[in-house]
Amino acid sequence: MAATETLTAERILEATEEVLRRHGPAKATVVDVARALGVSHGSVYRHFRTKAALREAVTKRWLDRTSEALGGIADDASRDPESRLRDWLAALFAAKRRKAGDDPELFATYSVLAGEQVQAVGEHITELTGQLTRIVADGVAAGVFHGVDPATGARAVFQATGRFHDPGYVAEWSTPEADTDFEAAVDLLVRGLRA
């Protein structure tokens, strides 16, 4: 980067991702980020007051990518709620698998950062369960899902599918039975919502 005038929070976050990929969360520093950008570490601190704030922002950015991708499915009222629910859950599982498989080092780094950023992860889970709540509420309104409070049902679905999106289960995502187990879990949950 030639001049500090062009330094933006987004550019800092992009550089931070690269530094984290190269050095890992234990060794990555604000000085490394500044060096990658060709600026002083003080310039980075003007955008992010502390190293912790920078780590929180990069974690939130990573989580927001998933939320935004899933939001399109959740908000597509032109589709029936059951299909949206199935597609939303499949997209979440696919996104987590892709992140873990395409760049395992970065995924491991973000797993560490997510463990540090309890508030950001909590907000992410709230966003995701909010999306599920909208789908379930649409299903109740359409008469497809019965006898369930949408928020309670959404939380139950999210928790029941944790094996397919919680990073603690990453080793199971590539097993031969993972897809079959996922489909069976989703089928069971959908049948429960329709009952």
Disulfide bonds with the S-S distance in Angstrom:
none
